[in-house]
Amino acid sequence: MAAIHYFFRHPVAEQVREEGREEGREEGRAESHAEMTLRILEWRDIPVSGAVRERVHASTDLEQLETWERRAVNARTAEGLFADDVT
């Protein structure tokens, strides 16, 4: 009987799965920072427009999200998160 080689056990398949898992972890970290940024503003009773919410959620740059998270602590408005950003 011939041995059956399943693709899912192949090293390439393992590598693809690991890359997918890492990408998922990165997306999860970005989502977590985005949620915390918006939560801080909400805790401070600062109104958050749909445009601000959308821009924060659209970002996948962890460094940028961490910057916005820190700014949320002292921002006077939700738009203040982006005050020093170059777009």
ABEGO torsion letter per residue (X at the ends): XBBBBBAAABAAAAAAAAAAAAAAAAAAAAAAAAAAAAAAAAAAGBBBBAAAAAAAAABABAAAAAAAAAAAAABABAAAAAAABBX
